[in-house]
């Protein structure tokens, strides 16, 4: 997720739109296994820095925000895909 500006709003419009959808999805779904959601707030300049570890990591290869990914799998949702309940369900199917 994009970090928040001084006014409390995230700098990324897609993050602003996706956050309540993701939160609502997680509140209404029934997890059958233990899962952890790790949120990393990124400054815009840091996200664009090609030396940041999220950018250079083969595991993460983070280029866009918001991004949701499964730690074990290769499934990744980026930007507007994070606003789709059907895609969220597919991503979280291993713990639903």
GIGI-V59694 format. One record per residue. N is the residue number from 1. RES is the residue in one small letter. SS is DSSP state (helix for helix, strand for strand, loop for the rest). PHI is phi in radians with two decimals (none if undefined). OMEGA is omega in whole degrees, -180 to 180 (none if undefined). Layout:
# GIGI-V59694
N_RES_SS_PHI_OMEGA, N_RES_SS_PHI_OMEGA
This chain:
# GIGI-V59694
1_x_loop_none_175, 2_x_strand_-1.29_177, 3_x_loop_-1.22_180, 4_x_strand_-1.57_175, 5_x_loop_-1.36_179, 6_x_loop_-1.04_-180, 7_x_loop_-1.44_177, 8_x_loop_1.53_-180, 9_x_loop_-1.76_178, 10_x_strand_-1.19_-178, 11_x_loop_-1.27_-177, 12_x_loop_-1.72_-180, 13_x_helix_-1.06_178, 14_x_helix_-1.14_177, 15_x_helix_-1.17_179, 16_x_helix_-1.06_180, 17_x_helix_-1.28_-173, 18_x_helix_-1.34_-173, 19_x_helix_-0.97_180, 20_x_helix_-1.17_178, 21_x_helix_-1.21_179, 22_x_helix_-1.12_179, 23_x_helix_-1.04_179, 24_x_helix_-1.11_178, 25_x_helix_-1.08_-178, 26_x_helix_-1.17_179, 27_x_helix_-1.20_-175, 28_x_helix_-1.64_180, 29_x_loop_-1.54_179, 30_x_loop_-1.83_179, 31_x_loop_-1.36_179, 32_x_loop_-1.69_179, 33_x_loop_-2.35_178, 34_x_loop_-1.23_180, 35_x_loop_-2.41_177, 36_x_loop_-2.12_174, 37_x_loop_-1.86_-179, 38_x_loop_-1.85_180, 39_x_loop_-1.85_177, 40_x_loop_-1.98_178, 41_x_loop_-1.44_-177, 42_x_strand_-2.05_171, 43_x_loop_-1.25_-178, 44_x_helix_-1.01_-179, 45_x_helix_-1.13_-180, 46_x_helix_-1.24_178, 47_x_helix_-1.04_-177, 48_x_loop_-1.43_-179, 49_x_loop_-1.32_-177, 50_x_loop_-1.18_177, 51_x_loop_-1.72_-179, 52_x_loop_-1.23_-173, 53_x_helix_-1.13_177, 54_x_helix_-1.24_180, 55_x_helix_-1.34_-174, 56_x_helix_-1.47_-177, 57_x_loop_-1.14_175, 58_x_loop_-1.15_-180, 59_x_loop_-1.20_-175, 60_x_loop_-1.63_-179, 61_x_loop_0.80_-175, 62_x_loop_-1.38_180, 63_x_loop_-2.12_-174, 64_x_loop_-2.33_174, 65_x_loop_-2.25_-7, 66_x_loop_-1.26_174, 67_x_strand_-2.33_172, 68_x_strand_-2.09_179, 69_x_strand_-2.57_175, 70_x_loop_-1.53_-180, 71_x_loop_-1.09_-176, 72_x_loop_-1.47_-173, 73_x_loop_-1.82_179, 74_x_loop_-1.86_-179, 75_x_loop_-1.25_180, 76_x_strand_-2.49_173, 77_x_strand_-1.93_-180, 78_x_strand_-2.24_175, 79_x_helix_0.86_-173, 80_x_helix_-1.13_176, 81_x_helix_-1.08_179, 82_x_helix_-1.23_-180, 83_x_helix_-1.74_-178, 84_x_loop_-1.75_180, 85_x_helix_-1.09_180, 86_x_helix_-1.18_177, 87_x_helix_-1.23_175, 88_x_helix_-1.08_179, 89_x_helix_-1.07_178, 90_x_helix_-1.08_-180, 91_x_helix_-1.12_-176, 92_x_helix_-1.62_-174, 93_x_helix_-1.02_-179, 94_x_helix_-1.24_179, 95_x_helix_-2.11_178, 96_x_loop_-1.57_none
